[in-house]
Amino acid sequence: GRYVWGGATLGVGVDCSGFTMCIYARYGVSLPHSSSAQPNSGTRISLSEVQPGDLIFYGSGGISHVAIYIGGGQIVHAANARKGIIVSGMYYMTPICAARYLS
């Protein structure tokens, strides 16, 4: 997958929040295309109770990045233009918060 800032079409290119927006749309959940707005669309949960499918938010001084938790302490996210969509450890950066959208 290609990382494109502001992008929201899988296969063409997505940014971090476009990626989560596309994935969730497949499950009938509509998310705003803004990582800072996405936590408010779900149920805030503590980082210790994240389950696969939950979103984890990152940033310094405010939310600027979002990833999908896939289990085993790992996330999948549209990292940046150079790396594209990759799997990382959930603590590759310090998470700010997490939210759940699927019951």
Rosetta silent file (secondary structure, phi, psi, omega in degrees, C-alpha in Angstrom):
SEQUENCE: GRYVWGGATLGVGVDCSGFTMCIYARYGVSLPHSSSAQPNSGTRISLSEVQPGDLIFYGSGGISHVAIYIGGGQIVHAANARKGIIVSGMYYMTPICAARYLS
SCORE:     score description
SCORE:     0.000 S_00000001
   1 L     0.000  144.389 -179.351    0.000    0.000    0.000 S_00000001
   2 L   -98.488  142.189  174.429    1.144    3.507   -0.754 S_00000001
   3 E   -91.171  124.162  174.637    1.134    6.347    1.741 S_00000001
   4 L  -133.411  120.639 -177.802   -0.336    9.545    0.291 S_00000001
   5 L   -59.430  129.386 -179.204   -0.984   12.492    2.615 S_00000001
   6 L    81.275   -4.919 -177.051   -4.709   13.208    2.600 S_00000001
   7 L   -76.062  147.635 -177.982   -5.318   10.051    0.591 S_00000001
   8 E  -141.634   23.717  178.961   -8.325    7.892    1.347 S_00000001
   9 E  -123.841  111.704  177.293   -8.405    5.213   -1.351 S_00000001
  10 L   -60.026  138.918 -178.332   -6.751    1.873   -0.662 S_00000001
  11 L    93.861  -29.869  175.764   -4.714    0.824   -3.689 S_00000001
  12 L   -98.145  -46.776  178.945   -4.245    4.428   -4.756 S_00000001
  13 E   155.723  140.728 -179.435   -2.816    5.783   -1.558 S_00000001
  14 E  -137.634  155.995  166.274   -3.847    6.587    1.985 S_00000001
  15 L  -100.268 -174.435 -171.781   -2.538    8.535    4.922 S_00000001
  16 H   -60.100  -45.363 -177.525   -2.794    7.179    8.454 S_00000001
  17 H   -79.339  -27.263  174.296   -6.380    8.251    9.095 S_00000001
  18 H   -65.036  -36.749  178.222   -7.431    7.507    5.508 S_00000001
  19 H   -63.391  -50.025 -179.653   -6.179    3.951    6.042 S_00000001
  20 H   -65.633  -36.273  179.293   -8.207    3.430    9.215 S_00000001
  21 H   -62.011  -44.284 -179.613  -11.204    5.122    7.581 S_00000001
  22 H   -65.368  -43.884 -178.724  -11.054    2.708    4.602 S_00000001
  23 H   -62.977  -47.835 -177.933  -10.673   -0.388    6.764 S_00000001
  24 H   -67.270  -31.666  178.090  -13.555    0.561    9.051 S_00000001
  25 H   -59.039  -32.942  178.968  -15.801    1.486    6.116 S_00000001
  26 L   -66.341  -19.396  178.898  -15.622   -2.182    5.096 S_00000001
  27 L  -105.880   13.374  175.787  -17.234   -3.011    8.445 S_00000001
  28 L    78.717   16.490  178.783  -19.918   -0.377    8.113 S_00000001
  29 L  -108.929  122.274  179.411  -18.279    2.107   10.477 S_00000001
  30 L   -97.955  126.262  179.965  -17.792    5.616    9.162 S_00000001
  31 L  -112.797  148.758  172.849  -14.886    7.555   10.650 S_00000001
  32 L   -68.701  150.631 -179.984  -13.952   11.189   10.076 S_00000001
  33 L   -86.857   62.718  177.557  -10.838   11.628    7.912 S_00000001
  34 L  -157.598  119.525 -177.195   -8.848   13.201   10.721 S_00000001
  35 L   -61.181  -31.700 -178.402   -6.789   11.255   13.223 S_00000001
  36 L   -74.203  -23.043  179.144   -7.500   13.860   15.910 S_00000001
  37 L   -89.867  -22.642 -173.932  -11.284   13.524   15.397 S_00000001
  38 H   -61.216  -36.289 -179.282  -11.393    9.723   15.188 S_00000001
  39 H   -60.506  -31.011 -176.792  -11.159    8.986   18.949 S_00000001
  40 H   -72.807  -13.466  179.215  -14.393   10.907   19.536 S_00000001
  41 H   -86.114  -11.379 -176.917  -16.274    8.547   17.181 S_00000001
  42 L  -119.836 -168.129  177.159  -15.532    5.524   19.324 S_00000001
  43 E  -100.158  119.759  179.514  -15.468    4.426   22.946 S_00000001
  44 E   -63.988  136.112  177.013  -12.287    5.454   24.746 S_00000001
  45 E  -131.478  162.406  178.139  -10.539    2.477   26.317 S_00000001
  46 L   -81.648  153.557 -177.363   -7.362    2.142   28.334 S_00000001
  47 H   -62.754  -23.151 -178.852   -4.232    1.006   26.525 S_00000001
  48 H   -75.607  -13.613 -178.257   -4.080   -2.055   28.782 S_00000001
  49 H  -113.532   19.604 -179.856   -7.361   -3.390   27.378 S_00000001
  50 L   -65.538  142.598  177.169   -6.761   -2.978   23.644 S_00000001
  51 L  -126.845  159.509  178.559   -8.004   -5.793   21.444 S_00000001
  52 L   -52.630  133.200 -178.435   -7.453   -6.440   17.729 S_00000001
  53 L   103.068  -20.112  176.888   -9.435   -3.900   15.728 S_00000001
  54 L   -72.476  155.728  176.856   -9.113   -1.098   18.259 S_00000001
  55 E  -101.011  140.841  176.646   -7.432    2.127   17.175 S_00000001
  56 E  -118.430  135.140 -174.449   -4.385    3.540   18.945 S_00000001
  57 E  -112.878  144.095 -174.719   -3.535    7.224   18.632 S_00000001
  58 E  -132.879  166.208  174.716   -0.137    8.909   18.716 S_00000001
  59 L   151.463  169.133  174.427    1.399   12.347   18.557 S_00000001
  60 L  -121.557  119.965 -178.053    3.305   14.935   20.512 S_00000001
  61 L    79.832    8.915 -179.063    1.241   17.779   21.878 S_00000001
  62 L   153.909  163.883 -177.740   -1.894   16.366   20.244 S_00000001
  63 L   -75.611  126.436  177.336   -3.039   13.454   18.106 S_00000001
  64 L  -133.566   -1.655 -178.345   -1.306   13.334   14.738 S_00000001
  65 E  -149.579  149.330 -179.525   -1.177    9.611   13.945 S_00000001
  66 E  -139.608  147.061 -179.417   -3.463    6.593   14.210 S_00000001
  67 E  -142.055  159.616  177.661   -2.915    2.836   13.896 S_00000001
  68 E  -102.021  126.961  177.808   -4.995   -0.347   14.096 S_00000001
  69 E   -75.009  131.589 -177.141   -4.111   -2.793   16.870 S_00000001
  70 E  -116.812    6.951  178.979   -3.720   -6.311   15.456 S_00000001
  71 E    98.201  162.322  177.634   -2.840   -8.255   18.606 S_00000001
  72 L    63.167   26.391  179.768    0.409   -9.487   20.104 S_00000001
  73 L    74.504   18.564 -176.292    1.484   -5.967   20.958 S_00000001
  74 E  -122.106  155.660  178.572    1.536   -4.967   17.287 S_00000001
  75 E  -127.502  157.849  168.556   -0.174   -2.393   15.082 S_00000001
  76 E  -119.308  136.430 -175.819   -0.646   -1.911   11.361 S_00000001
  77 E  -157.178  156.488  170.948   -0.524    1.649   10.068 S_00000001
  78 E   -82.439   98.758 -168.641    0.203    3.866    7.098 S_00000001
  79 E   -71.147  -61.128  179.230    3.529    5.020    8.493 S_00000001
  80 E  -169.160  179.275 -173.870    4.785    7.572    5.978 S_00000001
  81 L   -62.396  -32.418 -176.180    5.542    8.047    2.298 S_00000001
  82 L   -78.381  -41.028 -174.681    8.817    6.122    2.480 S_00000001
  83 L   -91.058  -26.546 -177.145    7.628    3.116    4.479 S_00000001
  84 E    71.475 -148.995 -177.593    4.027    2.807    3.314 S_00000001
  85 E   -90.111  119.068 -173.149    1.700    0.500    5.259 S_00000001
  86 E  -136.150  168.256  173.209    3.681   -1.477    7.801 S_00000001
  87 E  -103.550  133.794  178.195    3.437   -3.456   11.037 S_00000001
  88 E  -135.371  168.595  170.298    5.137   -1.978   14.114 S_00000001
  89 E   -72.876  145.056 -175.368    5.154   -2.562   17.849 S_00000001
  90 L   -65.066  -17.741  178.811    2.378   -0.564   19.517 S_00000001
  91 L  -104.975   24.926  175.812    4.976    1.257   21.608 S_00000001
  92 L   -62.199  -27.179  167.705    7.176    2.305   18.686 S_00000001
  93 L  -132.189  164.831  179.652    5.972    5.751   19.795 S_00000001
  94 L   -77.926  118.731  179.513    4.228    6.586   23.061 S_00000001
  95 E   -67.020  146.353  175.288    0.463    6.111   22.571 S_00000001
  96 E   -90.998  -46.560 -178.123   -1.815    8.949   23.653 S_00000001
  97 E  -161.975  175.405  177.953   -5.077    7.014   23.814 S_00000001
  98 E  -140.297  155.611  179.765   -7.070    4.154   22.321 S_00000001
  99 E  -144.982  152.789 -178.767  -10.653    3.749   21.176 S_00000001
 100 E  -117.517  138.800 -177.096  -12.991    0.891   20.236 S_00000001
 101 L  -121.853  -26.413 -177.623  -15.500    0.997   17.367 S_00000001
 102 L  -105.062  132.598 -178.834  -16.563   -2.610   16.866 S_00000001
 103 L   -83.843    0.000    0.000  -18.513   -4.304   19.621 S_00000001
